[in-house]
């Protein structure tokens, strides 16, 4: 069996397409936020509504989308162990499992949307706009989960090129349709405002799902025809997914509580928080590219039981991601004011945003370590530990700091302090685990 290539060139071949593919979802959300935030007359309210819905939809997507990592880990580990031929029925069963979960969640949330957004402190015109936006965009949820499952198959097969193509086309379509639908096309399309942004995202998600289906059938030997009995690896998929589900619940408790806290202060504060959070989410998915390379190659190396190469791979991808994080921080400082101006022109919103944006930049070095090791641990199948780290960092780190900041009246500054503590906790816990478990194996 050929030795797994972990050279600089190979890591870039996997990481760069993964970066482009990974930013598709935040690009969809950020594009919606930036364009509706500039609607004349009610841009701030529209931005707040998209921020609230975006945080809720991102929670759902991240909670169930984690099955992508489980699918990739199982396929890559079997590939490394030389057992890929035994997985013939597994991919189709995994895809149907993913889509089935998304439909269940869609049905259970759709009829309680007003109560959900009221709980998130949306009221008045913001609540109305939130419901209008969600009622359309939510139908893209199963499409996104299908696409994510296919991305997991490609990643497991050590391929990030086709997910990049799919994501790039989806993002391009979304941006173009956003301008056409939100502002209108004189003589052809009436301006639809927030509703137009929702339709743009839904159409882009549908196109990505169709492309995913075509490419997985044309470019791989994978069949998506459902056959029985269930593959033995489905049990491991369900276990991994359950751990990742709990992990993502904890993760999204933090994100939703931060948005709810901002919405409870004022419309301008939640609008500013939406800008900061969209920028942070964009950088998070950007940093996840090198993590994806670690995930893909790490799972294969585990299948080969090559822990020396795994340690070398880990050092390399952490270093590369730290460099990327440093560059993002520099770019953030250079364009400190101009980035916020893209999303909204309200002077009060921009002033609030400017007062906390430096805290977004402080997050980035911690994010580089946390997201890289997080992805590597997913490839290694360490879903139980990842679950415990998120539960601890959320309920012992983020929530206590958020409560203190609320009673101390620290406002949005306190919310972002909570996020910094949350990310730093995760980074430290993952470093400790790696040094205790996997470094000794590399030295044997």
matplotlib code that plots the C-alpha trace (Angstrom):
import matplotlib.pyplot as plt

x = [0.0, 1.3, 2.4, 0.1, 1.6, 1.6, 3.9, 3.4, 2.1, -0.4, -1.7, -2.3, -4.1, -6.6, -6.7, -7.2, -10.2, -11.6, -11.2, -13.2, -15.9, -16.1, -16.9, -19.9, -22.4, -21.1, -20.9, -24.6, -25.4, -22.9, -24.2, -27.8, -26.7, -24.6, -27.3, -30.4, -28.4, -28.3, -32.0, -33.2, -35.5, -35.3, -31.8, -30.9, -34.1, -33.5, -30.0, -31.1, -33.7, -31.3, -28.8, -31.4, -32.6, -29.0, -27.9, -30.8, -30.4, -26.6, -27.4, -29.5, -27.0, -24.1, -25.9, -26.9, -24.2, -21.6, -22.5, -20.3, -17.3, -18.4, -18.9, -15.5, -13.8, -15.3, -14.5, -10.9, -10.1, -11.3, -9.4, -6.2, -6.8, -7.3, -11.0, -12.7, -14.3, -16.3, -18.1, -20.3, -23.7, -22.5, -22.5, -26.1, -27.3, -25.4, -26.9, -30.4, -29.7, -28.6, -31.5, -34.0, -32.8, -33.1, -36.7, -37.6, -36.0, -37.6, -41.1, -40.7, -39.5, -41.5, -44.8, -43.2, -41.2, -42.9, -42.3, -38.7, -37.8, -39.7, -37.6, -34.6, -35.9, -37.2, -40.2, -42.2, -40.9, -37.8, -40.0, -42.1, -39.1, -37.5, -40.6, -40.8, -37.1, -37.2, -40.4, -38.6, -35.0, -35.8, -36.7, -33.1, -32.2, -32.6, -30.8, -27.8, -27.7, -27.7, -24.9, -22.9, -23.3, -21.9, -19.0, -18.3, -18.1, -15.7, -13.5, -13.3, -12.1, -9.3, -11.0, -11.8, -11.8, -15.4, -16.8, -14.9, -16.5, -20.0, -19.6, -18.1, -21.0, -23.5, -21.9, -21.7, -25.4, -26.4, -24.6, -26.0, -29.6, -29.3, -28.7, -31.5, -34.1, -33.5, -33.1, -35.0, -34.2, -36.0, -38.6, -38.2, -38.1, -39.8, -37.6, -38.5, -36.3, -35.6, -37.9, -35.7, -32.6, -34.3, -35.3, -31.7, -30.3, -32.9, -32.2, -28.4, -28.8, -31.0, -28.3, -25.6, -27.6, -28.2, -24.5, -23.6, -25.8, -24.5, -20.8, -20.9, -22.5, -20.2, -16.9, -16.9, -17.9, -20.4, -24.0, -26.7, -29.2, -30.4, -29.8, -30.2, -29.2, -27.7, -23.9, -22.0, -20.4, -23.9, -23.8, -20.5, -22.0, -24.9, -22.7, -20.3, -23.3, -24.9, -21.8, -21.4, -25.1, -24.6, -21.4, -23.1, -26.0, -23.5, -21.8, -25.0, -26.2, -23.3, -24.0, -27.8, -27.3, -24.9, -27.4, -30.3, -28.2, -27.4, -31.1, -32.1, -30.0, -31.2, -31.8, -28.5, -26.5, -27.9, -27.2, -23.6, -23.3, -24.6, -21.8, -19.1, -20.5, -20.7, -17.1, -16.0, -18.0, -16.4, -12.9, -13.9, -14.8, -11.7, -9.5, -11.3, -9.7, -6.4, -8.3, -10.1, -6.7, -5.8, -9.1, -8.8, -5.2, -5.4, -8.2, -6.2, -3.0, -5.0, -6.2, -2.5, -1.5, 1.2, 1.4, 4.8, 3.4, 0.2, 2.3, 4.2, 1.0, -0.5, 2.5, 2.3, -1.4, -1.4, 1.6, -0.1, -3.4, -1.6, 0.0, -3.4, -4.9, -2.1, -2.7, -6.5, -5.7, -3.5, -6.1, -8.7, -6.7, -6.0, -9.6, -11.0, -13.7, -14.3, -15.4, -18.4, -19.4, -20.0, -22.9, -24.6, -24.3, -26.0, -23.4, -24.6, -24.4, -20.9, -19.8, -20.9, -19.3, -16.0, -15.9, -15.9, -14.3, -10.8, -12.2, -13.1, -9.5, -8.3, -10.3, -8.4, -5.2, -7.2, -9.5, -6.6, -5.5, -9.0, -10.4, -7.4, -7.2, -11.0, -10.9, -8.0, -9.8, -12.9, -10.8, -9.4, -13.0, -12.6, -16.2, -16.8, -14.0, -15.0, -18.5, -17.1, -14.8, -17.8, -20.0, -17.4, -16.3, -19.9, -21.4, -18.3, -16.7, -19.0, -22.2, -20.7, -18.9, -22.0, -24.1, -21.5, -21.2, -25.0, -25.2, -22.2, -23.7, -20.8, -23.1, -21.7, -18.1, -19.1, -20.7, -17.5, -15.4, -17.5, -16.8, -13.0, -13.1, -15.1, -12.7, -9.5, -10.9, -11.5, -8.0, -6.3, -8.3, -7.5, -3.8, -3.7, -5.5, -3.2, -0.1, -1.3, -2.6, -1.2, 2.3, 3.4, 2.2, 4.4, 7.4, 7.0]
y = [0.0, 3.5, 5.7, 8.6, 11.9, 14.6, 17.0, 20.8, 20.4, 17.6, 19.6, 22.6, 20.5, 19.5, 22.7, 25.4, 23.8, 23.0, 26.7, 27.7, 25.0, 25.7, 29.4, 28.8, 28.7, 31.8, 33.5, 32.8, 34.2, 37.1, 38.1, 38.2, 40.2, 42.7, 43.3, 43.5, 45.7, 48.3, 48.4, 51.9, 52.8, 49.7, 48.2, 48.0, 46.1, 43.8, 43.2, 42.3, 39.9, 38.1, 37.9, 36.3, 33.8, 33.2, 32.2, 29.8, 28.2, 28.0, 26.1, 23.6, 23.2, 22.8, 20.4, 18.0, 18.9, 17.3, 13.9, 15.1, 14.7, 11.3, 10.1, 11.4, 9.9, 6.4, 6.4, 7.8, 5.3, 2.4, 3.8, 3.9, 0.3, -1.0, -1.9, 0.7, -2.0, -3.3, 0.1, -0.2, 0.2, 2.7, 6.0, 5.8, 4.8, 7.7, 10.2, 9.0, 9.1, 12.7, 13.9, 12.0, 13.8, 17.2, 16.6, 15.6, 18.8, 21.0, 19.7, 20.1, 23.7, 25.1, 25.4, 27.1, 29.7, 32.7, 31.3, 30.5, 34.0, 35.7, 33.6, 35.1, 38.6, 39.4, 41.8, 44.1, 44.6, 42.5, 39.5, 40.0, 40.1, 37.1, 35.0, 36.1, 35.2, 31.9, 30.6, 30.5, 29.8, 26.8, 24.7, 24.7, 22.9, 19.3, 20.4, 21.7, 18.5, 16.4, 18.5, 18.2, 14.4, 14.3, 16.6, 14.0, 11.2, 13.3, 14.2, 10.6, 9.7, 12.4, 14.8, 18.4, 19.6, 18.8, 20.3, 23.5, 23.6, 23.0, 25.6, 28.3, 28.0, 28.1, 31.2, 32.9, 32.2, 33.4, 36.7, 37.4, 36.6, 38.6, 41.8, 41.0, 39.9, 42.2, 45.5, 44.3, 44.6, 47.6, 46.5, 42.8, 42.0, 43.9, 44.6, 41.9, 43.0, 40.3, 37.8, 38.2, 37.3, 34.1, 33.1, 33.7, 31.5, 28.7, 28.6, 28.6, 25.6, 23.7, 24.2, 23.0, 19.9, 19.0, 19.5, 17.3, 14.5, 14.7, 14.8, 12.1, 9.8, 10.8, 11.3, 8.4, 4.7, 5.5, 4.4, 6.3, 3.5, 2.5, -1.2, -3.4, -4.7, -1.8, -1.7, -2.4, 1.1, 2.7, 1.9, 3.8, 6.7, 6.9, 6.9, 9.5, 11.6, 11.5, 12.7, 15.4, 16.3, 17.0, 18.8, 21.0, 21.7, 23.1, 25.1, 26.6, 27.4, 29.8, 31.3, 31.7, 33.0, 35.6, 36.8, 36.7, 38.8, 41.3, 41.5, 42.1, 45.3, 47.1, 46.8, 48.6, 46.3, 43.1, 44.5, 45.3, 41.8, 40.3, 42.1, 40.9, 37.3, 37.0, 38.1, 35.6, 32.8, 33.6, 33.4, 30.2, 28.4, 29.9, 28.5, 25.1, 24.5, 23.4, 21.6, 19.7, 18.6, 17.4, 15.6, 13.8, 12.8, 12.1, 9.6, 7.8, 7.8, 6.3, 3.5, 2.9, 3.1, 5.6, 7.9, 9.4, 10.8, 11.9, 14.0, 15.6, 16.3, 17.9, 20.2, 21.3, 22.1, 23.9, 26.0, 26.8, 27.7, 30.0, 31.8, 32.2, 33.5, 36.1, 37.3, 37.6, 39.6, 42.0, 42.4, 43.0, 45.8, 47.4, 47.4, 47.8, 50.4, 49.5, 45.9, 47.0, 49.6, 46.8, 45.5, 48.7, 52.5, 53.4, 55.4, 54.1, 50.5, 51.0, 52.7, 49.7, 47.3, 49.2, 49.1, 45.2, 44.2, 44.0, 41.2, 39.2, 39.6, 38.4, 35.2, 34.2, 32.8, 30.6, 29.7, 28.5, 26.0, 25.0, 24.4, 22.6, 20.1, 19.8, 18.7, 16.3, 14.7, 14.2, 12.3, 10.2, 9.4, 11.2, 12.4, 11.7, 13.9, 16.7, 16.5, 16.8, 19.8, 21.7, 21.0, 22.1, 25.2, 26.3, 25.7, 26.2, 28.9, 30.8, 30.8, 32.0, 34.8, 35.8, 35.9, 38.0, 40.4, 40.8, 41.7, 44.0, 45.8, 45.1, 45.0, 43.6, 43.8, 41.2, 39.0, 38.9, 38.3, 35.2, 34.1, 34.6, 32.5, 29.8, 29.5, 29.6, 26.8, 24.6, 25.2, 24.4, 21.3, 19.8, 20.6, 18.8, 15.7, 15.4, 15.7, 13.1, 10.5, 10.8, 12.3, 9.2, 6.9, 8.8, 8.3, 4.5]
z = [0.0, -0.9, 2.0, 2.5, 1.2, 3.8, 1.9, 1.7, -1.8, -0.9, 2.1, -0.1, -2.7, -0.1, 2.0, -0.6, -2.3, 1.2, 2.2, -0.9, -0.3, 3.5, 3.1, 0.9, 3.8, 5.6, 2.2, 1.7, 5.2, 4.9, 1.4, 2.7, 5.7, 3.7, 1.0, 3.2, 5.7, 2.9, 2.1, 2.1, 5.0, 7.1, 6.5, 10.2, 11.1, 8.1, 9.1, 12.6, 11.3, 9.0, 11.9, 14.2, 11.6, 10.4, 13.9, 14.3, 10.8, 11.4, 14.6, 12.8, 9.9, 12.3, 14.6, 11.8, 9.3, 11.6, 10.1, 7.2, 9.5, 10.7, 7.1, 6.0, 9.1, 8.5, 4.7, 5.2, 8.0, 5.8, 2.9, 5.0, 6.2, 2.7, 3.3, 1.1, -1.1, 1.9, 2.2, -1.0, 0.7, 3.4, 1.5, 0.3, 3.8, 5.3, 2.9, 3.5, 7.3, 7.0, 4.8, 7.0, 10.1, 8.4, 7.4, 10.9, 12.3, 9.6, 10.4, 14.2, 13.9, 11.0, 13.0, 16.0, 14.1, 15.8, 19.3, 18.4, 17.2, 20.0, 22.4, 20.6, 21.5, 18.0, 18.1, 16.0, 12.4, 13.2, 14.2, 11.0, 8.8, 10.6, 9.9, 6.3, 5.7, 7.6, 6.0, 2.6, 3.5, 5.8, 2.8, 1.8, 5.0, 3.6, 0.4, 2.4, 4.5, 1.4, 0.0, 3.2, 3.2, -0.4, 0.7, 3.5, 0.9, -1.3, 1.7, 2.8, -0.6, -0.2, -2.7, -1.9, -5.5, -6.5, -3.2, -4.1, -7.5, -6.1, -3.3, -5.6, -8.1, -5.3, -3.7, -7.1, -7.9, -4.4, -4.7, -8.2, -7.2, -4.0, -5.9, -8.4, -5.9, -3.0, -5.0, -8.1, -11.8, -13.3, -15.8, -15.0, -11.3, -8.5, -5.4, -2.8, 0.1, 2.8, 1.0, -2.1, 0.0, 1.2, -2.4, -3.5, -0.8, -1.5, -5.2, -4.6, -2.2, -4.7, -7.4, -5.1, -4.2, -7.9, -8.7, -5.7, -6.9, -10.5, -9.5, -6.9, -9.4, -12.3, -10.6, -8.1, -8.1, -5.3, -5.7, -3.9, -4.4, -0.9, -0.2, 2.9, 5.3, 7.1, 6.8, 10.2, 10.0, 10.3, 14.0, 14.3, 12.2, 14.5, 17.6, 16.1, 15.0, 18.4, 20.0, 17.4, 17.8, 21.5, 20.8, 18.2, 20.5, 23.1, 20.3, 19.1, 22.6, 22.8, 19.4, 20.0, 23.5, 22.2, 19.6, 22.0, 24.5, 21.8, 20.7, 24.3, 24.4, 21.2, 17.5, 16.8, 19.1, 17.5, 14.0, 15.1, 16.6, 13.3, 11.5, 13.9, 14.1, 10.3, 10.0, 12.7, 11.0, 7.7, 9.3, 11.1, 7.9, 6.2, 9.0, 8.7, 5.3, 6.7, 9.4, 6.6, 5.2, 8.7, 9.0, 5.6, 5.9, 9.7, 9.3, 6.6, 8.7, 11.7, 9.4, 8.5, 12.2, 11.2, 14.3, 13.4, 10.2, 12.1, 14.5, 11.6, 9.8, 12.9, 13.4, 9.8, 9.5, 12.9, 11.7, 8.3, 10.0, 12.5, 9.5, 7.9, 11.2, 11.5, 8.0, 8.7, 11.8, 9.8, 7.1, 9.9, 11.4, 8.0, 7.0, 10.5, 9.7, 6.0, 6.7, 8.8, 6.3, 3.8, 5.9, 7.1, 6.9, 10.2, 12.2, 15.5, 14.3, 12.9, 16.1, 18.2, 15.7, 15.8, 19.6, 19.6, 16.3, 17.9, 20.0, 16.9, 15.8, 19.3, 18.7, 15.5, 16.9, 19.4, 16.5, 14.4, 17.0, 18.1, 14.6, 13.3, 16.2, 16.2, 12.6, 13.2, 16.1, 14.0, 11.5, 14.3, 15.5, 18.9, 18.8, 22.5, 23.6, 21.3, 22.8, 26.3, 25.4, 23.9, 26.8, 29.3, 27.3, 26.9, 30.3, 32.4, 30.4, 28.0, 30.0, 33.4, 31.7, 29.8, 33.0, 34.8, 31.8, 31.8, 35.4, 35.2, 32.2, 29.9, 26.8, 23.5, 24.9, 27.5, 24.9, 22.9, 26.0, 26.6, 23.0, 23.5, 26.7, 24.9, 22.0, 24.2, 26.4, 23.4, 22.0, 25.4, 26.0, 22.5, 22.8, 26.2, 24.8, 21.8, 23.8, 26.3, 23.8, 20.3, 20.9, 23.0, 20.2, 17.7, 19.9, 20.3]

ax = plt.figure().add_subplot(projection="3d")
ax.plot(x, y, z, "-o")
ax.set_aspect("equal")
plt.show()
